[in-house]
Amino acid sequence: MSRPTAHHFGVTVTDLDRMVEFYRDSLGLGPCNRFTVSGTAFAEAVDVAGATGRFAHVDAGGARIELVEYDPEGADAAAERVNQPGAKHLGLAVDDLDTFYADLDPSVATLSEPQTTESGTRILFVRDPEGNLVEFLEA
């Protein structure tokens, strides 16, 4: 058996264009590759009858963030807090967390200012426009 390697980290969204703008333009990730997938094989693979997915892959430096807008749209599954079972978040490294925070668009919602954890790691959590958690940590 071959060993799996990271390919992408998926986030299901309701407004693909708005989310691409946030991840690519507000956070400076990119470039972005867009495509649509539909058909019987796709619907069966994702177990959603008649599914079509509009996708955007945003380059996060070694891995991709896959934003996907489904038709039909399912129910909201976003967790309010990171400690809720089933909660998810993206983790992205930056060289200087304080500079990143200072340069962050004021419209981006943060959970707090950058913090230094007991282990010495500097972290900052933000919410994207649809409420998904994104962690930035100083590499």
MARNU-757461 format. One record per residue: residue number from 1; x, y, z of N, C-alpha, C, O, CB in turn. Coordinates in Angstrom, 3 decimals, decimal comma. Glycine has a CB too. Layout:
# residues N
{NUM {X Y Z} {X Y Z} {X Y Z} {X Y Z} {X Y Z}}
...
***
This chain:
# residues 139
{1 {0,849 -1,181 0,000} {0,000 0,000 0,000} {0,892 1,240 0,000} {1,863 1,306 0,754} {-0,964 0,000 1,227}}
{2 {0,571 2,212 -0,832} {1,347 3,448 -0,854} {0,925 4,354 0,298} {-0,226 4,338 0,735} {1,175 4,177 -2,202}}
{3 {1,873 5,135 0,774} {1,618 6,037 1,900} {0,930 7,303 1,401} {1,429 7,936 0,470} {2,938 6,390 2,637}}
{4 {-0,208 7,694 1,995} {-0,894 8,916 1,583} {-0,056 10,161 1,884} {0,710 10,200 2,846} {-2,250 9,017 2,280}}
{5 {-0,223 11,160 1,046} {0,393 12,471 1,260} {-0,695 13,538 1,117} {-1,725 13,299 0,487} {1,575 12,722 0,244}}
{6 {-0,466 14,687 1,692} {-1,461 15,764 1,635} {-1,622 16,270 0,207} {-0,637 16,496 -0,497} {-1,061 16,924 2,567}}
{7 {-2,856 16,444 -0,209} {-3,172 17,002 -1,524} {-3,933 18,316 -1,363} {-3,575 19,330 -1,964} {-4,000 15,996 -2,363}}
{8 {-4,996 18,285 -0,539} {-5,772 19,495 -0,297} {-6,528 19,378 1,020} {-6,676 18,297 1,590} {-6,749 19,756 -1,457}}
{9 {-6,997 20,529 1,477} {-7,841 20,611 2,664} {-9,129 21,276 2,215} {-9,115 22,423 1,767} {-7,142 21,408 3,846}}
{10 {-10,243 20,562 2,332} {-11,498 21,024 1,765} {-12,371 21,789 2,738} {-12,463 21,459 3,920} {-12,254 19,872 1,241}}
{11 {-13,013 22,828 2,204} {-13,981 23,618 2,958} {-15,209 23,792 2,065} {-15,116 24,376 0,985} {-13,381 25,015 3,403}}
{12 {-16,349 23,289 2,512} {-17,593 23,474 1,779} {-18,135 24,857 2,111} {-18,220 25,239 3,279} {-18,633 22,358 2,127}}
{13 {-18,503 25,607 1,067} {-18,917 26,997 1,233} {-20,264 27,234 0,563} {-20,715 26,420 -0,243} {-17,858 27,951 0,654}}
{14 {-20,899 28,340 0,895} {-22,164 28,684 0,253} {-21,996 29,714 -0,853} {-22,833 29,793 -1,753} {-23,135 29,201 1,280}}
{15 {-20,925 30,509 -0,802} {-20,691 31,545 -1,814} {-19,231 31,474 -2,250} {-18,363 32,100 -1,641} {-21,042 32,973 -1,263}}
{16 {-18,967 30,711 -3,305} {-17,606 30,454 -3,757} {-16,862 31,735 -4,109} {-15,698 31,894 -3,741} {-17,625 29,532 -4,950}}
{17 {-17,513 32,643 -4,809} {-16,840 33,874 -5,227} {-16,386 34,707 -4,030} {-15,264 35,213 -4,022} {-17,765 34,704 -6,112}}
{18 {-17,230 34,850 -3,037} {-16,882 35,615 -1,833} {-15,738 34,948 -1,082} {-14,852 35,628 -0,562} {-18,107 35,759 -0,910}}
{19 {-15,755 33,616 -1,024} {-14,722 32,904 -0,288} {-13,380 32,944 -1,016} {-12,334 33,036 -0,372} {-15,146 31,463 -0,057}}
{20 {-13,393 32,877 -2,345} {-12,150 33,024 -3,107} {-11,570 34,405 -2,852} {-10,364 34,549 -2,648} {-12,392 32,802 -4,629}}
{21 {-12,413 35,409 -2,863} {-11,954 36,767 -2,598} {-11,265 36,854 -1,242} {-10,221 37,495 -1,124} {-13,126 37,749 -2,659}}
{22 {-11,832 36,219 -0,216} {-11,240 36,246 1,117} {-9,891 35,528 1,137} {-8,885 36,117 1,532} {-12,192 35,609 2,133}}
{23 {-9,860 34,269 0,717} {-8,633 33,479 0,819} {-7,537 33,986 -0,125} {-6,364 34,024 0,247} {-8,934 32,016 0,521}}
{24 {-7,915 34,368 -1,325} {-6,918 34,826 -2,298} {-6,554 36,293 -2,076} {-5,373 36,633 -2,003} {-7,440 34,629 -3,725}}
{25 {-7,552 37,155 -1,968} {-7,298 38,588 -1,925} {-7,034 39,105 -0,504} {-6,078 39,854 -0,300} {-8,471 39,326 -2,524}}
{26 {-7,849 38,727 0,469} {-7,665 39,232 1,836} {-6,476 38,586 2,538} {-5,764 39,251 3,291} {-8,924 38,995 2,652}}
{27 {-6,252 37,268 2,292} {-5,155 36,582 2,965} {-3,907 36,470 2,097} {-2,847 36,084 2,591} {-5,598 35,209 3,387}}
{28 {-4,014 36,800 0,823} {-2,851 36,774 -0,053} {-2,451 35,396 -0,549} {-1,331 35,219 -1,028} {-1,711 37,372 0,646}}
{29 {-3,344 34,414 -0,445} {-3,049 33,082 -0,964} {-3,362 33,046 -2,454} {-4,152 33,852 -2,945} {-3,858 31,995 -0,203}}
{30 {-2,761 32,136 -3,157} {-3,095 32,025 -4,572} {-1,946 31,424 -5,324} {-0,940 31,082 -4,703} {-3,459 33,381 -5,161}}
{31 {-2,031 31,277 -6,601} {-3,182 31,616 -7,439} {-4,329 30,633 -7,251} {-4,246 29,706 -6,445} {-2,771 31,652 -8,903}}
{32 {-5,376 30,844 -7,990} {-6,609 30,085 -7,831} {-6,951 29,365 -9,133} {-6,918 29,961 -10,209} {-7,767 31,010 -7,402}}
{33 {-7,275 28,099 -9,026} {-7,705 27,296 -10,166} {-9,169 26,926 -9,944} {-9,499 26,302 -8,936} {-6,808 26,013 -10,341}}
{34 {-10,049 27,300 -10,871} {-11,488 27,019 -10,729} {-11,937 25,966 -11,722} {-11,439 25,902 -12,847} {-12,313 28,298 -10,922}}
{35 {-12,896 25,128 -11,291} {-13,473 24,115 -12,171} {-14,788 23,628 -11,587} {-15,080 23,858 -10,413} {-12,495 22,932 -12,375}}
{36 {-15,570 22,960 -12,405} {-16,853 22,399 -11,987} {-16,836 20,899 -12,238} {-16,288 20,436 -13,239} {-18,039 23,075 -12,739}}
{37 {-17,439 20,140 -11,325} {-17,552 18,690 -11,468} {-19,006 18,314 -11,254} {-19,647 18,789 -10,317} {-16,618 17,934 -10,463}}
{38 {-19,528 17,452 -12,132} {-20,901 16,963 -11,989} {-20,969 15,562 -12,584} {-19,940 14,965 -12,901} {-21,932 17,925 -12,688}}
{39 {-22,160 15,052 -12,731} {-22,350 13,738 -13,331} {-22,602 12,651 -12,306} {-22,443 12,855 -11,103} {-21,157 13,379 -14,155}}
{40 {-22,993 11,508 -12,799} {-23,380 10,377 -11,951} {-22,239 9,914 -11,051} {-22,448 9,688 -9,859} {-23,851 9,218 -12,813}}
{41 {-21,037 9,770 -11,603} {-19,909 9,281 -10,807} {-19,603 10,225 -9,648} {-19,332 9,771 -8,536} {-18,666 9,112 -11,690}}
{42 {-19,643 11,545 -9,900} {-19,391 12,515 -8,834} {-20,480 12,423 -7,769} {-20,180 12,372 -6,576} {-19,317 13,950 -9,408}}
{43 {-21,746 12,402 -8,196} {-22,867 12,337 -7,248} {-22,771 11,074 -6,387} {-23,030 11,123 -5,185} {-24,220 12,368 -8,004}}
{44 {-22,406 9,960 -6,990} {-22,258 8,721 -6,228} {-21,061 8,792 -5,286} {-21,142 8,322 -4,151} {-22,109 7,529 -7,175}}
{45 {-19,960 9,370 -5,738} {-18,756 9,447 -4,905} {-18,974 10,282 -3,652} {-18,464 9,942 -2,585} {-17,604 10,024 -5,704}}
{46 {-19,732 11,378 -3,773} {-19,972 12,248 -2,615} {-21,274 11,902 -1,895} {-21,605 12,501 -0,872} {-20,004 13,706 -3,056}}
{47 {-22,013 10,924 -2,441} {-23,270 10,445 -1,854} {-24,303 11,566 -1,691} {-24,974 11,678 -0,665} {-22,997 9,801 -0,499}}
{48 {-24,408 12,406 -2,758} {-25,405 13,472 -2,797} {-26,091 13,373 -4,161} {-25,474 13,652 -5,189} {-24,751 14,908 -2,565}}
{49 {-27,360 12,978 -4,170} {-28,095 12,790 -5,425} {-28,066 14,046 -6,286} {-28,400 15,133 -5,814} {-29,541 12,395 -5,137}}
{50 {-27,668 13,899 -7,547} {-27,667 15,002 -8,494} {-26,649 16,092 -8,205} {-26,803 17,217 -8,680} {-29,004 15,602 -8,535}}
{51 {-25,618 15,784 -7,440} {-24,659 16,817 -6,999} {-23,845 17,393 -8,141} {-23,417 16,690 -9,057} {-23,719 16,246 -5,963}}
{52 {-23,650 18,694 -8,051} {-22,682 19,430 -8,861} {-21,838 20,219 -7,882} {-22,354 20,757 -6,902} {-23,382 20,371 -9,933}}
{53 {-20,545 20,291 -8,142} {-19,656 21,072 -7,290} {-18,901 22,098 -8,105} {-18,295 21,777 -9,128} {-18,680 20,164 -6,552}}
{54 {-18,942 23,334 -7,642} {-18,085 24,390 -8,207} {-16,889 24,493 -7,266} {-17,056 24,719 -6,068} {-18,857 25,798 -8,350}}
{55 {-15,689 24,328 -7,805} {-14,476 24,234 -7,011} {-13,531 25,398 -7,284} {-13,517 25,966 -8,376} {-13,775 22,921 -7,287}}
{56 {-12,741 25,739 -6,266} {-11,602 26,630 -6,419} {-10,484 26,060 -5,557} {-10,668 25,838 -4,360} {-11,957 28,116 -6,011}}
{57 {-9,340 25,825 -6,160} {-8,148 25,416 -5,424} {-7,267 26,643 -5,253} {-6,847 27,258 -6,234} {-7,380 24,261 -6,161}}
{58 {-6,991 26,996 -4,007} {-6,162 28,148 -3,686} {-4,843 27,614 -3,129} {-4,844 26,789 -2,215} {-6,877 29,112 -2,661}}
{59 {-3,734 28,075 -3,669} {-2,417 27,608 -3,256} {-2,057 28,163 -1,887} {-2,046 29,375 -1,671} {-1,357 28,008 -4,285}}
{60 {-1,761 27,243 -0,957} {-1,369 27,633 0,394} {0,083 27,241 0,657} {0,448 26,926 1,789} {-2,301 26,984 1,439}}
{61 {0,913 27,261 -0,390} {2,335 26,989 -0,223} {2,638 25,566 0,176} {3,072 25,329 1,303} {2,904 27,905 0,788}}
{62 {2,430 24,630 -0,689} {2,725 23,234 -0,400} {1,479 22,383 -0,246} {1,564 21,157 -0,323} {3,548 23,136 0,840}}
{63 {0,365 22,977 -0,037} {-0,921 22,281 0,013} {-1,960 23,223 -0,583} {-1,735 24,427 -0,704} {-1,304 21,852 1,490}}
{64 {-3,076 22,662 -0,943} {-4,158 23,475 -1,497} {-5,307 23,556 -0,511} {-5,571 22,628 0,252} {-4,645 22,901 -2,838}}
{65 {-5,974 24,683 -0,551} {-7,265 24,799 0,120} {-8,292 24,648 -0,980} {-8,317 25,426 -1,935} {-7,428 26,175 0,914}}
{66 {-9,143 23,636 -0,839} {-10,181 23,382 -1,832} {-11,497 23,945 -1,312} {-12,077 23,425 -0,359} {-10,308 21,855 -2,142}}
{67 {-11,956 25,006 -1,946} {-13,255 25,591 -1,622} {-14,247 24,991 -2,590} {-14,004 24,989 -3,797} {-13,239 27,167 -1,708}}
{68 {-15,369 24,477 -2,090} {-16,354 23,861 -2,976} {-17,761 24,301 -2,589} {-18,152 24,253 -1,422} {-16,242 22,325 -2,930}}
{69 {-18,503 24,727 -3,592} {-19,899 25,142 -3,445} {-20,752 24,065 -4,105} {-20,643 23,842 -5,311} {-20,164 26,569 -4,086}}
{70 {-21,594 23,399 -3,332} {-22,412 22,292 -3,832} {-23,805 22,746 -4,240} {-24,390 23,647 -3,639} {-22,520 21,206 -2,779}}
{71 {-24,314 22,105 -5,267} {-25,719 22,186 -5,650} {-26,189 20,749 -5,781} {-25,699 20,039 -6,659} {-25,935 23,010 -6,995}}
{72 {-27,118 20,281 -4,948} {-27,853 21,033 -3,925} {-26,995 21,291 -2,684} {-26,068 20,548 -2,365} {-29,124 20,277 -3,528}}
{73 {-27,355 22,390 -1,998} {-26,658 22,781 -0,782} {-27,208 21,992 0,398} {-28,415 21,775 0,504} {-26,794 24,298 -0,533}}
{74 {-26,313 21,565 1,281} {-26,730 20,842 2,480} {-26,935 21,786 3,649} {-26,846 23,006 3,506} {-25,702 19,780 2,846}}
{75 {-27,212 21,203 4,810} {-27,420 21,991 6,031} {-26,087 22,500 6,571} {-25,046 21,884 6,342} {-28,145 21,150 7,107}}
{76 {-26,116 23,612 7,281} {-24,924 24,199 7,881} {-24,391 23,275 8,973} {-25,145 22,784 9,813} {-25,232 25,605 8,455}}
{77 {-23,064 23,044 8,946} {-22,433 22,178 9,940} {-21,298 22,880 10,665} {-20,487 22,219 11,314} {-21,916 20,914 9,282}}
{78 {-21,219 24,203 10,571} {-20,119 24,938 11,190} {-20,234 24,899 12,711} {-21,314 25,110 13,264} {-20,098 26,393 10,695}}
{79 {-19,125 24,632 13,377} {-19,080 24,638 14,833} {-18,793 26,058 15,312} {-18,012 26,781 14,694} {-18,007 23,642 15,365}}
{80 {-19,414 26,444 16,389} {-19,202 27,777 16,940} {-17,840 27,914 17,609} {-17,224 28,978 17,558} {-20,294 28,105 17,933}}
{81 {-17,372 26,842 18,232} {-16,110 26,890 18,970} {-15,225 25,720 18,557} {-15,710 24,650 18,188} {-16,364 26,867 20,498}}
{82 {-13,932 25,945 18,627} {-12,962 24,948 18,181} {-12,993 23,684 19,047} {-12,540 22,635 18,590} {-11,562 25,546 18,191}}
{83 {-13,506 23,742 20,269} {-13,522 22,571 21,144} {-14,769 21,707 20,984} {-14,925 20,734 21,722} {-13,407 23,009 22,570}}
{84 {-15,657 22,025 20,051} {-16,847 21,212 19,818} {-16,475 19,994 18,981} {-15,776 20,129 17,977} {-17,956 22,039 19,118}}
{85 {-16,936 18,792 19,382} {-16,671 17,620 18,563} {-17,140 17,854 17,121} {-18,241 18,351 16,886} {-17,365 16,381 19,162}}
{86 {-16,298 17,491 16,183} {-16,601 17,704 14,774} {-16,122 19,046 14,251} {-16,198 19,308 13,050} {-18,068 17,585 14,553}}
{87 {-15,626 19,903 15,144} {-15,117 21,211 14,710} {-13,904 20,993 13,822} {-13,172 20,015 13,977} {-14,753 22,115 15,931}}
{88 {-13,704 21,901 12,908} {-12,558 21,820 12,012} {-11,975 23,205 11,843} {-12,648 24,214 12,052} {-12,952 21,217 10,644}}
{89 {-10,702 23,235 11,456} {-10,069 24,508 11,128} {-8,906 24,250 10,189} {-8,339 23,158 10,161} {-9,592 25,246 12,407}}
{90 {-8,565 25,262 9,429} {-7,378 25,222 8,602} {-6,237 25,786 9,414} {-6,446 26,704 10,208} {-7,574 26,006 7,276}}
{91 {-5,044 25,269 9,241} {-3,859 25,790 9,912} {-2,863 26,278 8,881} {-2,407 25,505 8,038} {-3,221 24,720 10,817}}
{92 {-2,520 27,563 8,941} {-1,599 28,171 7,983} {-0,452 28,833 8,732} {-0,667 29,544 9,714} {-2,331 29,200 7,083}}
{93 {0,774 28,594 8,258} {1,958 29,156 8,898} {2,322 30,502 8,289} {2,175 30,716 7,085} {3,136 28,191 8,782}}
{94 {2,796 31,400 9,133} {3,339 32,691 8,691} {4,691 32,884 9,384} {4,930 32,328 10,456} {2,345 33,888 9,021}}
{95 {5,569 33,674 8,766} {6,898 33,903 9,339} {6,865 34,808 10,556} {7,617 34,598 11,508} {7,809 34,497 8,302}}
{96 {5,993 35,823 10,535} {5,926 36,804 11,613} {4,455 37,088 11,912} {3,796 37,836 11,190} {6,690 38,121 11,234}}
{97 {3,957 36,484 12,977} {2,535 36,578 13,300} {2,113 38,002 13,646} {1,016 38,426 13,280} {2,204 35,655 14,453}}
{98 {2,957 38,737 14,336} {2,597 40,107 14,714} {2,461 41,002 13,484} {1,536 41,810 13,404} {3,646 40,689 15,673}}
{99 {3,372 40,863 12,534} {3,282 41,639 11,296} {2,058 41,214 10,500} {1,344 42,058 9,958} {4,559 41,467 10,447}}
{100 {1,810 39,908 10,428} {0,628 39,412 9,721} {-0,638 40,009 10,338} {-1,522 40,484 9,624} {0,573 37,859 9,764}}
{101 {-0,716 39,981 11,654} {-1,877 40,517 12,374} {-2,031 42,012 12,115} {-3,141 42,486 11,872} {-1,745 40,254 13,887}}
{102 {-0,944 42,749 12,163} {-0,987 44,199 11,941} {-1,448 44,528 10,525} {-2,123 45,535 10,310} {0,390 44,820 12,198}}
{103 {-1,088 43,686 9,563} {-1,448 43,921 8,168} {-2,813 43,349 7,791} {-3,291 43,575 6,680} {-0,398 43,334 7,273}}
{104 {-3,438 42,615 8,697} {-4,717 41,975 8,416} {-5,803 43,023 8,193} {-5,899 43,997 8,941} {-5,111 41,033 9,563}}
{105 {-6,608 42,821 7,175} {-7,728 43,721 6,890} {-8,601 43,837 8,136} {-8,945 42,813 8,727} {-8,564 43,213 5,671}}
{106 {-8,972 45,046 8,555} {-9,762 45,226 9,772} {-11,131 44,530 9,734} {-11,744 44,315 10,781} {-9,960 46,694 10,020}}
{107 {-11,607 44,182 8,548} {-12,900 43,506 8,443} {-12,815 42,022 8,802} {-13,846 41,370 8,970} {-13,449 43,659 7,038}}
{108 {-11,594 41,478 8,921} {-11,429 40,060 9,248} {-11,656 39,865 10,746} {-10,985 40,485 11,571} {-10,013 39,547 8,829}}
{109 {-12,610 38,997 11,087} {-12,952 38,737 12,486} {-11,918 37,810 13,118} {-11,653 36,723 12,605} {-14,364 38,122 12,597}}
{110 {-11,336 38,246 14,235} {-10,375 37,427 14,975} {-10,993 36,999 16,303} {-11,880 37,672 16,828} {-9,047 38,203 15,212}}
{111 {-10,519 35,874 16,842} {-11,009 35,434 18,148} {-10,289 36,189 19,270} {-10,844 36,389 20,350} {-10,815 33,908 18,314}}
{112 {-9,056 36,602 19,002} {-8,270 37,365 19,980} {-7,090 37,972 19,237} {-6,948 37,790 18,028} {-7,785 36,458 21,184}}
{113 {-6,255 38,684 19,956} {-4,976 39,114 19,405} {-4,056 37,892 19,380} {-4,390 36,882 19,999} {-4,348 40,296 20,246}}
{114 {-2,914 37,942 18,691} {-1,979 36,816 18,718} {-1,598 36,448 20,155} {-1,401 37,315 21,005} {-0,717 37,152 17,907}}
{115 {-1,502 35,164 20,396} {-1,193 34,643 21,726} {0,004 33,702 21,645} {0,235 33,070 20,614} {-2,418 33,914 22,333}}
{116 {0,763 33,611 22,736} {1,850 32,638 22,845} {1,381 31,548 23,786} {1,071 31,812 24,948} {3,187 33,301 23,355}}
{117 {1,328 30,319 23,283} {0,836 29,204 24,091} {1,910 28,718 25,055} {3,067 29,132 24,977} {0,373 28,050 23,190}}
{118 {1,515 27,842 25,957} {2,405 27,241 26,937} {3,595 26,546 26,266} {4,686 26,485 26,832} {1,636 26,247 27,800}}
{119 {3,375 26,029 25,069} {4,442 25,325 24,342} {5,372 26,296 23,617} {6,384 25,879 23,055} {3,837 24,342 23,336}}
{120 {5,034 27,597 23,624} {5,854 28,595 22,956} {5,404 28,930 21,548} {5,994 29,800 20,907} {7,252 28,132 22,917}}
{121 {4,382 28,269 21,055} {3,873 28,534 19,715} {3,011 29,787 19,735} {2,175 29,960 20,622} {3,068 27,328 19,181}}
{122 {3,216 30,656 18,761} {2,398 31,868 18,614} {1,249 31,545 17,669} {1,477 31,057 16,562} {3,251 33,082 18,076}}
{123 {-0,002 31,817 18,099} {-1,178 31,483 17,296} {-2,165 32,639 17,242} {-2,190 33,516 18,106} {-1,864 30,244 17,854}}
{124 {-2,984 32,603 16,183} {-4,064 33,567 15,985} {-5,163 32,843 15,228} {-4,898 32,231 14,194} {-3,576 34,856 15,211}}
{125 {-6,390 32,902 15,724} {-7,533 32,332 15,020} {-8,384 33,454 14,442} {-8,648 34,458 15,104} {-8,375 31,437 15,963}}
{126 {-8,812 33,264 13,182} {-9,732 34,185 12,525} {-10,906 33,384 11,996} {-10,862 32,155 11,933} {-9,028 34,976 11,378}}
{127 {-11,957 34,097 11,616} {-13,106 33,475 10,951} {-13,166 33,997 9,530} {-13,014 35,193 9,283} {-14,443 33,768 11,714}}
{128 {-13,391 33,074 8,591} {-13,598 33,518 7,211} {-15,013 34,072 7,094} {-15,760 34,017 8,070} {-13,367 32,347 6,193}}
{129 {-15,409 34,599 5,950} {-16,728 35,225 5,831} {-17,914 34,302 6,109} {-19,021 34,784 6,349} {-16,874 35,783 4,471}}
{130 {-17,701 32,984 6,081} {-18,799 32,058 6,388} {-18,669 31,452 7,776} {-19,388 30,511 8,113} {-18,852 30,947 5,354}}
{131 {-17,753 31,986 8,590} {-17,631 31,564 9,983} {-16,676 30,411 10,230} {-16,540 29,979 11,375} {-18,953 31,190 10,486}}
{132 {-16,000 29,888 9,194} {-15,040 28,806 9,379} {-13,794 29,333 10,074} {-13,359 30,457 9,821} {-14,674 28,161 8,028}}
{133 {-13,223 28,515 10,953} {-12,036 28,908 11,697} {-10,770 28,669 10,874} {-10,614 27,629 10,234} {-11,962 28,143 13,022}}
{134 {-9,876 29,652 10,906} {-8,574 29,545 10,258} {-7,537 29,939 11,306} {-7,587 31,036 11,861} {-8,478 30,457 8,961}}
{135 {-6,599 29,034 11,569} {-5,532 29,304 12,531} {-4,276 29,724 11,782} {-3,886 29,102 10,793} {-5,251 28,060 13,418}}
{136 {-3,656 30,779 12,265} {-2,347 31,188 11,762} {-1,365 30,970 12,893} {-1,616 31,358 14,034} {-2,340 32,689 11,266}}
{137 {-0,244 30,345 12,567} {0,772 30,128 13,572} {2,122 30,553 13,048} {2,404 30,472 11,853} {0,802 28,673 14,004}}
{138 {2,945 31,007 13,965} {4,271 31,466 13,578} {5,160 30,251 13,417} {5,382 29,499 14,366} {4,860 32,460 14,622}}
{139 {5,671 30,061 12,202} {6,488 28,887 11,895} {7,881 29,057 12,452} {8,721 28,170 12,296} {6,549 28,643 10,385}}
***
